[in-house]
Amino acid sequence: MMNSILVILLVLILSAAGFLAYQNSKLVSNQRRSGTLLHNPSLMYSIFDQSCAASVEDPDVIPLFQYTVSVESSGQVVMNQPLAKIILCRVRAGRGDLVLADVERSMLDHIQMAALSDAFIECRAYLHRAASHAEKEMILNLEDVVKLQYT
C-alpha cells in the first residue's frame, strides 16, 4: 500500500516537472520568435564618428545604421563637406560601449542635436544586418525619426 502511494506521488511529480519544462520551452520559443528574449550578452553596440570610420572595416564590427550631417549653403546641400558621419555598429561583447536600449537613446540624442543645428541629415539603414526583431525595430525607429525631422 505504501509503495503504491509513493509510485503515484513520483509519477505526479515527474508529470508536473515535464509539464513545467514544456511550458518553459514554449515560452522561450515565443520570446525568440517575437524578439523579446533578453538581450544576447554576446552582442553590444558602439557609435563611431567619421574619424573612426577605418575601424568599421573590422569583421567583428557590423554597421546597422548610419547618418551623415551635411552643411547647407544658400539652400543647397554640400554633400562633399559633411559635418559629421555617425555609424551605429554591433560589436562583439567586451568591445562595445552600450547595450541595445542605451544605444537607441544615445542615437536619438545625437539625431536631435543635429536637427537643432539646422543642417541636412541623410540616413542609411542596414535592416538586412539586424540580428533580432528588437534590433530591426530600433533601426526602423531611428530611420523614422530622421525622416520626421526632414519632411
N, C-alpha and C positions, 0 to 999 in steps of 0.2 A: 504494500500500500504506500509506504513512504517513498519507495523507489519510483513508483508511477507518478507521484506528485512532483518529485524532483525532475523527472523527464519532461513532464508537461511544462514546468517552470522554465527549464532550459530551452525547450522549443519556443516558448513565448518570448523569452529574452532574445534568442537568436533571430526570431522573426521581426521583433521590434528593431533590432540593430540593422538588419537587412533593409527594412523599410526606411529607416533614417538615412542610411548610406545611399539608397536610391534617390530619395528626395534631395539630398545634398548634391549629388552629381547632376540632377536635373536643374537645380538652381544655378550651379556653376556654369552649366551648358547655356542656359538662358542669358546669364550675365555676359558670357563671352560673345554670344551672338548679338546682343544689343550694345556691346561695348561699355557696359557699366562695371565690368570687373575692375577691381582695384588696379591702379597703375602697375605696369610691369617694372619691377625695380631695376631691370637692366636698361631701361630707357630713361634718358634725361635729355635736356634741351639746353641750347646756348643761343645767344643772339650775337651775331657778328656784324661789325660795321665794315665799311668799304676798305679800311686799312687792313682788315683781317681776311680779305677775300681769298688770299692764297691758301689759307688753311682749310678752306671749304673743299679743296680738291682731295682731302683725306677720305678714303673709302668708309671710314667709321663716322663720317660727318655727312648726314643726308639732309639737304635743303628741303624745307616744307613750304615756306612762304618767304617772299622777298618783296620789298617795296623800295622804290627809288624816289627821293625827293629832288625835284629839279627846279632850277631858277626860272622865274618868269620875267621876261624883259619886254616891255612895251606890248604886253598882252600875248607875246609869243613865248612858248616853252623852249628853253635852251637845253636840249637833251644831252649834249656832249659835255655839259658842266653840271653834273649832279652835286647837290649839296650833301646828300647822304645816300648810302645804299645799305639797307638793313636786311639781314638774312637770318631767318629763324631756322635753326637746324636741330635735328635729332642726333644725339651723340651717344656713345656707349657710356654706361654708368661709370662714374668716377671721373669723367672728363667734362661733364656738363655742370651748369650752374643752377639750373632750375628744373622743377617738375612741371607737368602739363598745366595745372591750374595757375601756377605762378608765371609761367612764360606767356600765357594768354593775356593776363593782366598787364604784364610788362610791355608786350607788343601794343596793346590798346593804348597805353600811356604814351608810347613813342609816336604812334599814329596821330593821337590827339594833339600832341605838342607840335608835330609837323604841320597839322592843319591850321594851328594858330598862327604860324609864320606866313600864311597866305602863299605858300609855294604849291607846285603841282606834284601830286603823288601818283605814281604808276605802280601797280602791284602785279605780282605773278604768283599764282597758287599752284602747288605741285600736289594735287589731290591723289594722283596715282602712287605717290610715295607714302601715303598715310598707312600706319601700321595697325590702326584700330579705328573703330567708329568714333571714339572721342577725339582722336587726332583730326579726323576728317571734318568733324563738326567744328573744331577750333579753327581750322583753315578756312572753312566757309564763313564763319563769323568774322574773321579778320578781313576777308575779301569784301564782305557786305559793308563793314564799317568804312573801308576805304572808298567803296563805290558811293556810299551815302554822303561822304564828305565832299565828293566832287561831281555830283549830279544836280 
